[in-house]
Amino acid sequence: MQDYQNCYEYWLEKTKIHGDYHCCEHWGKKVLKSEFLGQVDRFASYAQEELHLKRGDVYTIFLPTLIHSFVAFYALNKIGVIINFIHPLMPPDQVKKLMLDVKSKGIMVFDVIVRPYIAIINEMGLPCIVCSSSDFAGPLQAAGMKIVENTAFIYTRKIKRRDSYKNAVTKYAPGKGLENNGGDVAVYLNGGGTTGESKTIKLTNFAINELVRIIGLLEIGEIRRPGKECGIVVLPLFHAYGLIINFHLPFCYAGRACSMENFNAKAFNRYIRKNDGEFVFAVGIPVMFRKLMAEKNFDGKHLRSMRLLACGGDDVAEKYLDEFNGYLEKWNAETRLRRGYGLTEVGSVCCMNTDRKHKTDSIGLPLPGLRMEIWDENRKKLPNGEIGEIVISGSTIMAGYFTVDEPEDAGLYTDDEGVKWVLSGDLGYMDDDGYFFFAGRKKRLIIISGYNVYPGDIEQLIENNLNYIKEVCAVQGFADGKPIVRLYISIIKSRVSGPEAAKKEIIGLCEKNLSKFNVPKDIVVMDELPRTPMKKIDFIALTEREPK
């Protein structure tokens, strides 16, 4: 596998026939590939000469979806550095732990959100590159941004070992990188394990590029006019779906990737209208497409240019697909929004419906070259139509979970024939035509706005810090049709002044230590939590089904 290209090489190889073109855009400023590549190559030299990074070292990108992330991804990949992507809303102590676990040798941050993290950055003594929106903006836009950035500088100047992004991409001349190291781990993605516990997932260059290549076989990634046809990269790169499908795939097919720091449905629709005839690809999670439809500026003839659409990261009801596709049909768009399925452990997507092959209510067919099966609890293949665990094997699966004292392929199951499998923890079945259907989550994962919430993290925090908690169970609930974390607890009444005091303390504890998505929106106090016949807490009985 060492003979395969890294992601940097693969991108250059795939796009060399197109010459120079606008490969990305931020705040309305289009960036030529030559300018972008120049920054990539100079940043790579800076990382080698200034930060002394070498093959196998780890560097942390702690940014929203910015072009800086695009540059850093290819630059660090060029020299064989493993990129540790971290959610920019994670609390400081959790960021510190994730960086220490993988021995990160530096961090890249966004100036307007870095203030709460300055103390831990200085405590770890790591070099920090500070990014600003004005780094990629026209003169007039940059002038307006400077007001906010000058305020942010009051805090960023307190970072002891700081440097600016602009310096990092201008100080050194381009140098030589690694070649054909595709078997190396390219990224660490801090997300879920199939057990429902937080894990750091290792994806190789080969696995990432293979997914791009395979989807290209379906003509999903086809760009007909390089640099002209565009889409918004709004999904975060700390998520495999955002990194590979929303960013690396269209980049490798010479699309113009327009970064959006935070999803805003009205602004997203406005961009489609502005680029009527050019906006062709949109990759997102179900809630994103629902929000687009809810805005008054969604409907219109600009939808006719849509050609490359993908929906994943969460389950989506057929009625929402029908509603969205009704608009596309109305304006004679070539494509329709289709449901797919996957998980970080397989590079994000392993199964999908396409315009050529699709079936109502299904999650589609396995991607070419990938194997999917349904297994029972004894890891035996089940007949068609029977519900069991979805398992996946093939060239896009992870190298394993990051561990200190476990095998390199920790988290993978190797069968009697030596084939490695990812056990998804999800339930489903396959019909006689080979289509797969999702039947529920075996693991206790909660997905809110595409972000994975792990009940075990919440429960452990509460149990370890509050001595009046007898039992606690975090499950998925719904409020106004939207998923939330609902917490069920039983308490030792003599140790706390009352249920309301307990709820208030729990919320405060979670807000301090967890991301905002993990904070319970509803807490229910019970005398006793329900039990299964095996006397375990029956979290299934407590979990609310999605409203129809």
N, C-alpha and C positions, 0 to 999 in steps of 0.2 A: 504493500500500500504506500510505501515511502516514495514511489515514483509518480504519484498523483500530484496535481497542482494544489497550491494553497489558494485561498479565496482571492487574494490580490492577483495572483497569476491568472486565475480562471476569469476574473472580470476583464483583465486586459486582453486576454486571448479572445474572449467572446465579442469584444467591442472594437477590436483593432480595424476591422473592415469598414467601420463607419467614419473614420477620421475624427475630426473635431466637431463637437456638437454640445448643446446645453444639456448637461447631465443632471443638474440639480438646481434648486431654486429656494430662496428663503426671503420672506417679506417682499416678494415681488422682484428681487434681484436674481437674474439668471446667471449661472456659473458655467463657463465652458469646461469641457473635460480636461483640456490642457492646463487650465488654471487649477482645477481640482486636483489633478494628478500631481502637479507641481507641489501643492501643499501636502499631499500624501507623502511624496518622496522626501520632502524636507523635514516633515514631522518625524518620519522614520529615522532620519539621520540624527535629529535632535534626541530622540529616544535612546539611540545608541551612544552618542557622544556626551550628552548632558546628563541623562538619567542612567547611563551605563546598563541599559537593558539588553538582555541577550536571549537566545532561544530557550524556551521553557520557563522564563520568568513570567510573573503575573502582574498585570497592571489593571487598575479599577477605573471604569467609566461610570460616573455617577451623574448622568445628565438626562434631561427630557429629550424629546426627539428633535435634534438639531443637526445641521450639517457638520458641526464639529465632531459629532459621533460617527458620521459617515467617514470623515477623513481619518479619525483615530483608528477606526476598525481596520481599514485597509493598510494604514501605515504600520500599526503594531503587528498585523498579520504578516506583512511583508518580511519582517525580521524575526518571525517565529515566536512572538510574545503572546501568551495566553491572556485574553481579555476577560476580565471579571466584571460583567454587567450587573449593576445593583439598582433597584427601584429607587428613584430620587425622593420618594415619600417615606422611606423606611426611617425609623427612629435612630438617633445617633448611636446608641449602644449596640443595636443590631448591625448597623453598618460597620462599626468597629470590629465586631465579632467575625463577620463575613470576610473582612479584609485580613484579619489576623489568621483565620483558619487557612486561607490559601497563600499566606505570606506575600500579600500584594506589596509591590515596591513603589507605588505611587498612586495618585488619584487625579482625575480630571473632573472639575465641578463647574456649575453654572452660577455666575456671580449673584443673581437676584434671589437664590434660594439656599445659599451655602451657610448663612449665618448660624443656624443651630448646630452645624457640624464642625465649626472652626476649632472648638476645644479638642475634639477627638483627633482631628487631623494633626494639630500641634502635639498632642500627647503621643501619637505614634511616630512623630518626627519625619513624616513622609513628604517628599516633594509634591507640590500641587500645581496643576495648570488651571488657571481661571479663564473660563470662556464667557463671552458677552454676545448678546444678540447683534450688536453693531458690527461684529466681526464679518458678518455677511449681510450687508444692507447698503442701499444707495446713500448718497450724501445727505439728502433731506431726512430720510428715515433714521439714519444714524444720529443726526443732530437731536432728534426727539428722544431717541433711546438713551443718549448720554445723560439726560437728567436723572433717569432711574439708575443708570449705572454709576453715576457719581455718588449717589446715595449709598449704593451697594459697596462702593470702594471704602467707605468709612469702616466697614466690617472686614472686607477681604484683605485690606492692608495689614490686618492682625494675623494673617496666616504667615508663619515664620519662613517657610520654604516655598514661596509662591513664585510663579512666573505666569506670563500672559500667553494666551493662545497665539496671538499675533507674533510674539517673539519666537515661539516654538516652530512656526512655519516659515520663518525668514532667516534664522540665525545660521543654519548649516546648508551646504549644497547637497543635492541628492546623492545617495550612495547605493551600494549594492545590497540586495536583500538575499533571503534564502530562496532556493528553488526546489520544486518537486518534493516538498515535505508534507504532502497531503495527509499522511497518516497521523500527524501531530494533532493534539487537542488545540482547537482554535479559540473556543470560548468556554467560560463557566457561566451557566445560567442558574441563578438562585431562584428556584421555584419549587415545584412539588415533587415528591416521590410518589410512586404508585401505591404506597402504603398510607398516604394521606399526611405524612410528616414532611416538614420542610427538608429539601435536599438541594445539593449543588450538582448540577448535571453537566457532564463533559461531552461536548460535541466536537468532532474532528472536522478539519477542512474538507476531507473527502465526503463525509456525511452531508455537510451543508451544500457542497457543490452538486452532489448526487441528486438531492431534492430539487434543485434548480434545473438540472438536466432532465430529470424524469418528468417534471411538470411541463417542461418545454416540449416533450413528446406529445402532450395533449393539446398543444398549441395554445395553452393558457397564457404563456409568456410572450406571445408574438407581438412585437412592436414593428409597425410597418413604416413609420417615419421617425427615425432616430432623433431624439432631442426635441421633436415637435409634440409627440404624444406624451401625455403626462398623467400623473396621479399624485395624491397627497399621501405622504408617509406620516401617519399620525400615530400608528401603534408603536409603543415603546420598544427599543431594541433590547431591553432586558428580557423581553418575551420572545421565544423562538419564532412565533408567528409573525411578529413585527420585524425581527432581524432578517429572517430568510425570505418569507413570502412578500412582505410589504416593502422591504428595502433591497436586499441582495438580488432577488429574482429580477425585478424590473431594471435594476442597475446593469445587470449582466446582459439584458436584452435591449440596452440603449434607450430606455425610457427616461423621461425627465422627472426626477424624484423631488417633490416639493415638500419640505419639512414643515410640520405644524406642531408647535411645542405642546399645546393642549387642544384636545378636541372641542370644537365649537361648531355645532350643526349649521347655524346660519352662515358662518364664515366659509364652511366647507361648501355649502350650496352656492354661495356667491362666487367661489373660485371656479366651480364647474361652469357657471354661466359665463364668467369672464373668459374662460378658455373653451368656449363652445367650438366643437369640431376637433379639439386637441385632447380633451380630458377623456381618457379611455380606460384607466385602471383604478379600481377602488377595492381595497382589501380591508376588512374590518370584522368586528364582532357584532352579533345580532342587535344589541342595544344601540349601536352606532347607526345602523341602517334605519332602525325605528325612529331615532331622533331626527334623522335627515328628512324622513317622510312627514314628520310632525310640523316642520317649518313651512311657512307660507311660500317661501322662495324655492321650494323643491321642484314642483311640477313645471315642466316647460320643455321646449324643443331641444334644449341643450342636452337632455338625457339621451338623445339619439346617438351621440358619439360613444356612449358606453360600450365597451367590448370585452374587457377583462375584469370579471367580478369574482370575488371569493368571500364566503362568509364562514367563519369558524370561531374557535375559542370558547364556545358555549353552545348549548342546545338552542334551537330556534324552532318555533311553531310553524307549521305549514301555512297558516293563515297570513303570517307576516311576509313569507316568501311570495305568496300569491298577490298580496297587496302591492309589494314593491315591483314585482314583475308586471303587474297591471299597468304601471306607469311606463315601464320600458316598452311594453307591447303597444301602448297608445302612441308612442313616438317612433315606432319602428326601429328600435335599437336591435343590434345583431344578437345580443346575448341576453341571458337571464341570470338572476342571482340564484346560486345553487348552494346547497348545504354540503359541508365537508366534516371530517372528523380527524382528530389527531391529538397528540400530546407532546410535550417538550422532549420526552425520552425518544421520540422518533423524528425529531426535527420539526415538529409541529403538525404536519399533515401526512396522513398515510392512506386516506380513503376519501373519495369525493365524487359528487355528481358533476357531470359536465353537460354542456348543451347537446352533445351527441348521445350521451348515455346517462340517463337519470331515471329515478323511480320515486314516486310520491312517498313521503315519510321516511325514506331511507337516508343513510349517511353516505351512500354511494358504493362504488367499486374500489377495491384496493388499487393503489397506483401501480403502474407497470413495474414489474420486478420485485415488488414487495409481496410478502405472504401474510395473510390474516386468517386466523382460525378462531373457533369458539371452543373453549376447554371447560371441562368440569373441575371440581375441586381436587381431583387426582391427576390433573394435567393431561387428561385424555381428550381427544377431539370428539365433539358432540355432533350428532346428525343435524342436518339442515332443519331449521325451525325450532330447535331447542335452545333455551336461554342459558348462557354460561358466560365465562369471562372472555373478553376480547383480548387476543394476543397477537403480536406483530413481530415479524422478522424481516431482515433485508439490509440493504446497503446504507440506509439513512438512520439506523438506530444509534443511540448514544454509545460512547465508549464505556460508560458506567457512571456511577455516582462518585463524587470526590470523597475520598476517605483517607485517613492517615494510616490505619493498620489493617485494612481489608484489601481483598484482591482488586486489581486494576479495573476489572469488569463488574464490580459490586453493583447489584441491582438487576443484573441480567440472569436469565435462566438458560442453561445449556442442556439441550436434550441428548438422548442416547446417540444421536448421529453427529453430535458436535455443533449443532445449529443453535445460535444464540437468539433468545426471544425476550421481548419486553412484555411483561404481564401488566396490562393496563389498569387493572382494578375496576374496570367498567364492565357492565353487563350488556349483552346484546345477543343477536342471533343472525344467521345467514339464511337467505331463502334459496330456492332451487336455481335461481338465475345468477347467484353469486353476489347479490346485493346484501349489504350489511345494514342492520337496524339497531339503533341505540335503545336500551331498555332500562337504563338507570345507572346510578353510580354505586359500585360496590364499595369503593372508598368513600370517606366522608368529606370529600372536597366540596367547598362552597365557592361558586364563581360569582363575583360582583364586578360588573363593568369590565369583564375580561381578566380581572385580577384573581389569582388563586388564594383563597382563604383556607387555612388548615385548622380545623377545630382543636386539634391536639395542642397547638401552640397557645391558644386562648385558655384552654382548660388548665394546662400546666402552669401558666402564669398565675392564674387565680388560686389554684390549689396550693402553690408554693408560697404565696404571700398573704393569704387571708385565712386565719385559723378558725373562723366560724363557718367555713364552707364544709358541709358534709359531702355533698355531691354536686357536680357541675357537668353540664352537657351543652355544647354549642352545636346548633343545627341551622339549616337553611330555613328561613321564613320569608314572608312576603308582606310588603306594606305598599299600598296603592299600586299593586301589580309589579313592584320592583323587588328583586331579591335583597334580603338583609340577613345579618347574623342575629339569630334569636337565641338567647341564653336561658336555660332552665337550671335552677339551683334549689338545693335544700340547705337549710342553715341550722346551726346550733344557736337557738334563740337567746340563751343566757350570755353569749359572747358578743352580741351586737345589739344596738338600741332598737332595731326594727328593720323590716324589709326595705323601707325607702332609704335608710342609711346605708344598708348593704348595697343596694343598687347604685347609689351615688359613688360609693367607694370603688366599686367594680369598674364603673365607667371611667373614673379618674385614673385608675391603675392601667387600664387598657389604652387610654389616650396617651399616657406617658411612655408606654413601652412597645406599642404595636402601631402598625400603619393604620390609617383612618378606615380602610376597608375591613379591618379585623375588629373594630370597636362595635360591640353589640348595640343594636338599635332598639331592642326590646328585651327585657329581663322578666322572666316569670318565676315566682317563688312557689314551690310545691312542698308539701309535707314529705312526700316520697316520690322519687322519679320512677317511671314505669320500668319493669324488668322483662327480659326474655326468659324462656324456659330454662336457659342456662344461667339465670340470675345476673346477667349483665344488663347494664342500662340499655333500654330499647330506644336507641336514637332514631330508628326508622319510624317508630310510632310518634315521635316528637317532630319529625321533619315534615314541613308543610309542602304540599304539591304545588306546582306552578298553576296559577289561576288560568282557566281556559277562556 
